[in-house]
Amino acid sequence: MARPDIAEVRALSESDLNDQISATRRELFDLRFQQATRRLENPHRFKQARIKLAHLLTVRQERQRSTAS
């Protein structure tokens, strides 16, 4: 899973953005569960998922601020 380019994230619609945020949070939950049960095979996926979630949340926050101003 490659990190998405921030331009690609900004091109997402509002519903797609929210779907991606939900999916990434679910992925992080699943990764934590796998780690707790010692079934995690790729620990580097934590970092990738956190960075992806940060990109998505940043874009959502930018949109909220631009509509509030």
N, C-alpha and C positions, 0 to 999 in steps of 0.2 A: 504494500500500500504506500504509494508515494504521497508526499505532502502536497496538498493542493496549493496552487498559486493563488495569492490573495485576490488577483483580478478575476479568477474563476469564481471565487466565493462571492465577490461583489456582484457578479452577473446573475446570481441565483435570485429567484423570486422569493417573496416573503414566506410563502408556504414551504417552498423547497428548503429554505434556510432553516426554518423551524424543524422540518423533518430531519435534516442533517444533524442539527443539534441534538435532537432526541436519540437518533441512531448512534451518535458518537458517545453520548452519556451512557447508553445501554452497553456499548462496546466496552467502555471503561469498567462498568459494573461487572460484566462478564469476565474481563481480564482479572479484576480483583478476586472474583470467585475462583477462577482457575488457579490463581496464585495461592489462595488459601487452601485449596485442595491438592496443591502440588502437581497440577496438570499443565501448568503454563510452559509452553515450548519456546515462545518468542518474547522474552521480556522487553525487547526494544519497542514492541508495539505500544507499551505504555506511553513512552515519550512521543511517538507519532500521534497517538490519539489525543494526548493533552495539547499538543501543538495545533492539531486540527480543530479541536474544541475552542482553543484560544482565538484562532482566526475567525471562526464562526461567530463567537460571542462578540468579538471586536466589531465585526461588520454590523451585527444587529444593534449594538450600542451606537455606532455611528449613524445608522438610519434613524434610531429613536431621537438622537440629539438633533439631527437635521430637520425632522418633522416638528420638533418642539420649538425650534427657533423661528 
